[in-house]
Amino acid sequence: MTEGIGFRPGTPCWVDVSTKDPAGSRDFYAGLFGWSYRIDLDPGSGHYTYALLDDLPVAGLAGIPAEPGQPLVWTLYLASTNIAHTAAAVVQQGGQVLYGPDEIPGQGSMLVGADPTGAPIGFWQPSSTWVFRARETGTLCWAELHTWEGDAADEFFARMFGYRQEQFGDGVSLDYTTWSLGEQVRLARLKMGPEFPRDTAPHWMPYFAVDSDIGTDAATSRAQELGGRVCVDPYDTFLGRTALIADPCGALFSLIDSSRRIDPDMWVPAL
């Protein structure tokens, strides 16, 4: 699936990961997903790296200074058609602007904000046709917000983008909402419960699809061989068989085989 400039505001349109070891991160994700790379040679970009699959962009890698305590994370970006308006709306609706808006010459404008529950989220307004390969093996196929304040997150994003939200769980033992634009479910929100340590910060969790012929278990073993850390062993969910991985620099993401699904009533979140 590729998206162009006509996609709706609120559509996931990019994802990137921060790293203190760009070469090591490139090797890790190439070995895990088969990505190749194009490095922006402009020094002003910090040599931002575009990950490609079959020559189509799937993600970015952004080097950051190796400062003590600096978190290494995956950042999800949502489409905007007016980044200045989005920045103002983030603040109006109770969030905050963390970075930007900033223009990327020849490409577009970006913004990183935080919703009222504290979870960082990016926004991207391309200046020309924007191609993002997703929902295929080796690419981003799902993302969900993990937060302690589910209702506040639902309200903020519904006002920002008009998401139609539907409670998937019972709202108590499992408080999980899906967020749709039109007929397409785009994202979800999970209210964190006792299975999460109380000091877990609100965050977005990206899921990357694995080949069903390989499976999540084998992909998890491969991630470990490449220097990643298995934070949660493979387990079954209503979305598919998933595992939580930290890349060699510590950025968290999930692997998922969507062909392995269970009845939603049998699923409980795992840390």
C-alpha positions as CSV (number, residue, x, y, z in Angstrom):
1,M,0.0,0.0,0.0
2,T,1.3,3.4,-0.9
3,E,-0.2,6.8,0.1
4,G,-0.1,10.0,-1.9
5,I,-0.7,13.6,-1.2
6,G,-4.5,13.1,-1.2
7,F,-4.7,11.1,2.0
8,R,-6.8,12.4,4.8
9,P,-5.5,14.3,7.9
10,G,-4.9,11.8,10.7
11,T,-3.8,9.0,8.4
12,P,-0.5,7.3,9.5
13,C,2.0,8.5,6.9
14,W,5.5,7.9,8.2
15,V,7.5,6.3,11.0
16,D,11.1,6.8,12.1
17,V,13.4,5.6,14.8
18,S,16.1,7.5,16.6
19,T,19.5,5.9,17.0
20,K,23.0,6.6,18.5
21,D,24.5,4.0,16.1
22,P,23.1,4.6,12.6
23,A,25.3,2.0,10.9
24,G,24.4,-0.6,13.6
25,S,20.7,0.2,13.3
26,R,20.8,-0.1,9.5
27,D,22.4,-3.5,9.8
28,F,19.9,-4.7,12.3
29,Y,16.8,-3.7,10.4
30,A,18.3,-4.8,7.1
31,G,18.9,-8.2,8.6
32,L,15.4,-8.4,10.1
33,F,13.2,-6.9,7.4
34,G,15.4,-6.8,4.3
35,W,15.5,-3.0,4.1
36,S,18.0,-1.1,1.9
37,Y,18.8,2.5,2.5
38,R,19.2,6.0,0.9
39,I,21.1,8.5,3.1
40,D,20.4,12.2,2.7
41,L,23.9,13.7,2.1
42,D,22.8,17.2,3.1
43,P,24.6,17.9,6.4
44,G,21.6,20.0,7.5
45,S,19.5,16.8,7.6
46,G,21.8,15.1,10.0
47,H,22.3,12.5,7.3
48,Y,18.7,11.3,7.7
49,T,18.3,7.8,6.3
50,Y,15.4,6.5,4.3
51,A,14.7,2.8,4.7
52,L,13.5,1.2,1.4
53,L,11.8,-2.0,0.5
54,D,11.7,-2.8,-3.2
55,D,12.9,0.8,-3.7
56,L,9.8,2.3,-1.9
57,P,10.2,4.2,1.4
58,V,9.0,2.4,4.5
59,A,10.7,4.2,7.5
60,G,13.3,6.6,8.5
61,L,16.4,6.4,10.8
62,A,17.5,9.6,12.5
63,G,20.8,9.9,14.3
64,I,20.9,11.8,17.6
65,P,23.7,12.9,19.9
66,A,24.8,10.2,22.3
67,E,23.6,12.1,25.4
68,P,23.1,10.2,28.7
69,G,19.5,9.5,29.4
70,Q,18.3,10.4,25.9
71,P,15.6,7.9,25.0
72,L,15.7,6.1,21.7
73,V,12.2,5.7,20.3
74,W,10.1,5.0,17.2
75,T,7.9,8.0,16.3
76,L,4.7,7.7,14.4
77,Y,3.6,10.6,12.1
78,L,0.1,11.5,11.1
79,A,-0.8,13.3,7.9
80,S,-1.6,17.0,8.0
81,T,-2.7,19.4,5.3
82,N,-1.8,22.5,7.3
83,I,1.0,22.0,9.8
84,A,0.6,25.4,11.4
85,H,-3.1,24.8,11.9
86,T,-2.2,21.3,13.4
87,A,0.3,22.9,15.8
88,A,-2.3,25.4,17.0
89,A,-5.0,22.6,17.3
90,V,-2.6,20.5,19.4
91,V,-2.3,23.3,22.0
92,Q,-6.0,24.2,21.8
93,Q,-7.0,20.7,22.6
94,G,-4.8,20.4,25.6
95,G,-1.6,18.9,24.1
96,Q,1.8,20.5,23.7
97,V,4.2,21.2,20.9
98,L,7.6,19.5,21.5
99,Y,9.4,20.4,18.3
100,G,8.6,22.5,15.2
101,P,6.8,23.2,13.0
102,D,9.9,22.8,10.9
103,E,10.3,23.0,7.2
104,I,12.3,20.2,5.4
105,P,13.4,21.9,2.2
106,G,11.8,20.3,-0.9
107,Q,9.9,17.7,1.1
108,G,7.4,19.2,3.5
109,S,6.9,20.4,7.1
110,M,7.0,18.4,10.3
111,L,5.9,18.8,13.9
112,V,6.3,16.7,17.0
113,G,3.7,17.2,19.8
114,A,2.4,15.3,22.8
115,D,-1.3,14.6,23.5
116,P,-2.7,15.6,26.9
117,T,-1.8,12.2,28.4
118,G,1.9,12.8,27.5
119,A,2.5,10.5,24.5
120,P,4.7,12.0,21.8
121,I,3.2,12.0,18.2
122,G,4.5,13.4,14.9
123,F,2.7,15.2,12.2
124,W,3.8,15.5,8.5
125,Q,2.7,17.8,5.7
126,P,4.4,16.8,2.4
127,S,5.0,19.5,-0.2
128,S,4.6,17.1,-3.1
129,T,3.4,13.5,-3.7
130,W,4.4,11.4,-0.7
131,V,4.9,7.7,-1.0
132,F,4.8,5.4,2.1
133,R,4.8,1.7,1.8
134,A,2.9,0.1,4.6
135,R,0.7,-2.9,5.7
136,E,2.9,-5.4,4.0
137,T,5.6,-7.8,5.2
138,G,8.6,-5.9,6.5
139,T,6.6,-2.6,6.9
140,L,4.5,-0.8,9.5
141,C,1.1,-2.6,9.6
142,W,-0.5,-1.3,12.9
143,A,0.1,1.3,15.6
144,E,-1.6,1.8,19.0
145,L,-1.4,4.3,21.7
146,H,-0.6,3.0,25.2
147,T,-1.7,5.4,27.8
148,W,-3.0,5.6,31.4
149,E,-5.8,8.0,30.5
150,G,-7.8,6.3,27.7
151,D,-10.8,8.7,27.7
152,A,-8.6,11.8,27.5
153,A,-6.6,10.4,24.6
154,D,-9.8,9.3,22.7
155,E,-11.3,12.8,23.2
156,F,-8.1,14.6,22.0
157,F,-7.7,12.6,18.8
158,A,-11.4,12.6,18.0
159,R,-11.3,16.4,18.1
160,M,-8.1,16.7,16.2
161,F,-9.1,14.4,13.3
162,G,-12.7,13.3,13.6
163,Y,-11.8,9.6,14.3
164,R,-14.8,7.4,14.8
165,Q,-13.9,5.4,17.9
166,E,-15.3,2.1,19.0
167,Q,-14.7,0.2,22.3
168,F,-13.3,-3.2,21.5
169,G,-13.0,-4.5,25.1
170,D,-15.4,-4.2,28.0
171,G,-13.9,-0.9,29.0
172,V,-12.8,-2.2,32.4
173,S,-10.6,-5.3,32.3
174,L,-9.8,-4.5,28.7
175,D,-10.1,-0.8,27.6
176,Y,-9.2,-0.8,24.0
177,T,-10.6,1.5,21.3
178,T,-10.2,1.4,17.6
179,W,-10.0,4.7,15.6
180,S,-11.4,4.9,12.1
181,L,-11.5,7.4,9.2
182,G,-14.4,6.6,7.0
183,E,-14.7,2.9,6.7
184,Q,-11.0,2.3,7.4
185,V,-9.7,1.4,10.9
186,R,-6.4,3.3,11.1
187,L,-5.2,3.2,14.7
188,A,-6.1,2.0,18.2
189,R,-5.7,3.0,21.9
190,L,-5.0,0.7,24.8
191,K,-5.4,1.9,28.4
192,M,-2.5,0.5,30.3
193,G,-3.4,-1.7,33.3
194,P,-1.7,-3.6,36.1
195,E,0.4,-5.6,33.6
196,F,2.4,-2.4,32.9
197,P,4.8,-1.0,35.5
198,R,3.4,2.2,36.9
199,D,6.4,4.2,35.7
200,T,5.7,3.3,32.0
201,A,5.4,6.5,30.1
202,P,2.5,6.9,27.6
203,H,3.8,6.0,24.1
204,W,2.9,4.8,20.7
205,M,3.7,1.2,19.8
206,P,4.5,0.4,16.1
207,Y,3.9,-3.1,14.8
208,F,5.8,-4.4,11.8
209,A,4.5,-7.3,9.8
210,V,6.4,-10.6,9.5
211,D,6.0,-13.2,6.8
212,S,3.4,-15.8,7.8
213,D,5.6,-18.5,6.3
214,I,8.4,-17.4,8.8
215,G,6.2,-16.5,11.7
216,T,6.7,-14.3,14.8
217,D,8.7,-16.9,16.7
218,A,11.4,-17.3,14.1
219,A,11.5,-13.5,13.4
220,T,11.9,-12.9,17.2
221,S,14.8,-15.3,17.2
222,R,16.3,-13.5,14.3
223,A,16.0,-10.2,16.0
224,Q,17.9,-11.6,19.0
225,E,20.6,-13.0,16.7
226,L,21.1,-9.5,15.2
227,G,21.6,-7.9,18.6
228,G,18.1,-7.0,19.6
229,R,16.5,-7.8,23.0
230,V,13.3,-9.8,23.4
231,C,11.2,-7.8,26.0
232,V,8.1,-10.0,25.7
233,D,8.2,-13.5,24.1
234,P,5.8,-14.2,21.3
235,Y,2.2,-14.5,22.4
236,D,-1.2,-14.7,20.7
237,T,-3.7,-11.8,20.4
238,F,-6.8,-11.0,18.4
239,L,-4.6,-9.0,16.0
240,G,-2.1,-11.8,15.5
241,R,0.9,-13.5,17.1
242,T,3.1,-10.7,18.4
243,A,6.4,-10.1,20.3
244,L,7.9,-7.0,21.8
245,I,11.5,-6.2,20.7
246,A,14.1,-3.6,21.7
247,D,16.5,-2.9,18.9
248,P,20.3,-2.8,19.7
249,C,19.9,0.9,20.7
250,G,16.9,0.2,22.9
251,A,14.0,1.5,20.7
252,L,10.9,-0.6,21.2
253,F,8.7,-2.1,18.5
254,S,6.5,-5.1,18.0
255,L,6.6,-7.9,15.4
256,I,3.3,-9.4,14.3
257,D,2.0,-12.3,12.2
258,S,-1.6,-11.3,11.5
259,S,-2.5,-14.8,10.2
260,R,-2.3,-16.1,13.8
261,R,-5.3,-14.6,15.5
262,I,-7.3,-15.7,18.6
263,D,-10.8,-14.9,19.9
264,P,-10.7,-11.5,21.5
265,D,-12.3,-12.9,24.7
266,M,-9.2,-15.0,25.2
267,W,-6.7,-12.0,24.9
268,V,-5.2,-10.0,27.7
269,P,-2.4,-7.4,27.0
270,A,1.2,-8.4,27.8
271,L,3.9,-6.0,28.8
